[in-house]
Amino acid sequence: MMVKPIEAINDFVVKFANVNGSGSASANELFAKSILRMGVPVSPRNIFPSNIQGLPTWYEVRVTEAGHLGRRGGVDLMVAMNPQTWNADLKEIEPGGYLFYDNSKPLPASKFRDDVHVIGMPLTEICNRTYSDPRQRQLFKNIVYVGALSMLLEIDPAEIEKLFSEQYKGKEKLLTSNVQALHLGRDYVREHLPHPIGLRVRRADNVGERIFVDGNTAGALGCVYGGATVCAWYPITPSSSLAEAFQKYCMKYRVDSVTGENNYAIVQAEDEIASIGMVVGAGWNGARAFTTTSGPGVSLMTEFIGLAYMAEIPVTIINVQRGGPSTGMPTRTQQADVFACAYASHGDTKHVLLFPEDPHECFVHSAAALDLADRLQTPIFVMTDLDIGMNQRLCAPLLWDESRQYDRGKIMTAAELEAGRDFGRYLDVDGDGIPFRTLPGTHANKGSFFTRGTTKDAYARYSEAGPDYIYNVQRLLRKFNTAKSLVPQPVLREAAQKTRFGAIYYGSTSPAMSEAISALETEQIHLDTLRLCAFPFSDSVADFIAAHDVVFVVEQNRDAQMRSLIINEFDIDPARLTRVLHYDGTPITARFIAREIANRIHSMNVATIDQHRVA
């Protein structure tokens, strides 16, 4: 039985199901940006395969005047352009939702749902009539359906044409042909299909000063503004575009205006091992250096990471996480490298991790990581992921305080050495665990030392004596504890009324979590929440857990890695922390979080009632 069509203005989800390599990505992005240009926030996500072409790809656009940036869950309009995924795509549509498809080839009634409203348009026939070149037929089919959707949803075509003019500036032929394809779609809907449908876009003014940028681009800018002059990297999805963006911005901002010489060094190494080795060498020499990689790259880098930890060399590693283990899912997102990075390398190691929630924090944390690496003389990880790194998102403008000074940490100068100041490369002089270092060439005699990954005494002299070893590893632990006050602190949100329930989350889970909290409140379920921004954890994390009877830990991995890290660091009873896990490779949704937490709380309440009845 046909159900009433969904009606919504500036609050719905459109999903495009395409074939990779068909040229659909740019058209789908054009669709999202045109709505954004109308002042309506959008939150798009590109879900694509790891091959070049032929496999299914999806592009989901959340239209949300309220400004929700996470995935909601469910689809209101499916643009089904891939026969291979038809059945699965059809299942995702909400009852009363819409299915838009190419009906050039008729399909049997069994291929449809009674509770979905079908919009068929002969896209292939239209393009075959209009274009003779096979590639043009394929590429412009995407623009034709964007035109059709602009009529069905009442998107202003002038905004799309402006985007064309920006993209094809100086290329009149391409501009004209794309505008023609756009109006082919609009004209067909105008003449043959009921329009508009129940889903509509209305002009708004809810974008404000926010910018639309992906996390990798923002992270690259953070490295530029943060003073990085060396980047060594090896291509790996989904982090490659960060190094490429860093190169683009260095070519613009890091070239001497007088001599024309480059004030930066970017090396695409032969592998991840070589890239981290170069970064460690650059950090030892006093340069601000970083590498960008993903989980498999971190696996290969661990020996050099251990060297940098033990020898105390500043290194910044930006890990754009993806699905694992091994090759895993190269083009899917996860938060599954927490353990791998927190304890990277053998032996007793602990590394500082930063967890940005959006592109703005990718910018902020990347710059902060370079300061922290110098200040703490150790590897610093920025733990972003594919969802943040490769998807464009609305966020606060990337602002930089021009008066900000780089924190180079404890560096002893030649003048201080000449004045007779005692220099021990691994000597803790003030109890924070951080020794002084000298940069190469500071002083021919008094400032020189052996950089050792082996055990040594406080003056960098080789030693296997137990007390010397204990001194150093305990000092490294003091340094890690010092980092607690230097890293970004957790963000607390208290519920409107007192509650015994809490939730901890981090990174790209943040946007969906924010919306889930509101959804739970409509069911009279109230949560205090704590967003983790860094490891090591501040004592406020333990205090938060102690203040609640039940704390949910929401994360995107199978093994509840953050939950285990918290238990390990604070010796907390595992029963106090409840897992909420999402790890199929797609970004977590608000509906998933709200459903999981609500179900757990309801089951807890039932169990409590049953216990009272027995008593």
Sequence and secondary structure as in RCSB ss.txt:
>XXXX:A:sequence
MMVKPIEAINDFVVKFANVNGSGSASANELFAKSILRMGVPVSPRNIFPSNIQGLPTWYEVRVTEAGHLGRRGGV
DLMVAMNPQTWNADLKEIEPGGYLFYDNSKPLPASKFRDDVHVIGMPLTEICNRTYSDPRQRQLFKNIVYVGALS
MLLEIDPAEIEKLFSEQYKGKEKLLTSNVQALHLGRDYVREHLPHPIGLRVRRADNVGERIFVDGNTAGALGCVY
GGATVCAWYPITPSSSLAEAFQKYCMKYRVDSVTGENNYAIVQAEDEIASIGMVVGAGWNGARAFTTTSGPGVSL
MTEFIGLAYMAEIPVTIINVQRGGPSTGMPTRTQQADVFACAYASHGDTKHVLLFPEDPHECFVHSAAALDLADR
LQTPIFVMTDLDIGMNQRLCAPLLWDESRQYDRGKIMTAAELEAGRDFGRYLDVDGDGIPFRTLPGTHANKGSFF
TRGTTKDAYARYSEAGPDYIYNVQRLLRKFNTAKSLVPQPVLREAAQKTRFGAIYYGSTSPAMSEAISALETEQI
HLDTLRLCAFPFSDSVADFIAAHDVVFVVEQNRDAQMRSLIINEFDIDPARLTRVLHYDGTPITARFIAREIANR
IHSMNVATIDQHRVA
>XXXX:A:secstr
       EESEEEEEEEEETTSSHHHHHHHHHHHHHHTT  EEEEEE  SSSSSSEEEEEEEEETT   SB  SE
EEEEE  GGGHHHHHHHEEEEEEEEEE SS   GGGS TTSEEEEE HHHHHHHH  SHHHHHHHHHHHHHHHHH
HHTT  HHHHHHHHHHHTTT HHHHHHHHHHHHHHHHHHHHHS  S SEE       TT EEEEHHHHHHHHHHH
TT  EEEE   TTTHHHHHHHHHHHHHHSB TTT  BS EEEE SSHHHHHHHHHHHHHTT  EEEEE HHHHHH
HHHHHHHHHHHT  EEEEEEE B STT BTTS     HHHHHT SSSS   EEE  SSHHHHHHHHHHHHHHHHH
HTSEEEEEEEHHHHSSEEEE      TT       B  HHHHHTT    TT  SSSSS   B  TTS SSTT   
  SS B TTS B   HHHHHHHHHHHHHHHHHHTTTS   EEE  SS  SEEEEEEGGGHHHHHHHHHHHHHTT 
  EEEEE EES  HHHHHHHHT SEEEEEESSSS HHHHHHHHHHT  GGGEEEEE  SSS  BHHHHHHHHHHH
HHHHHHHHHHHHHH 
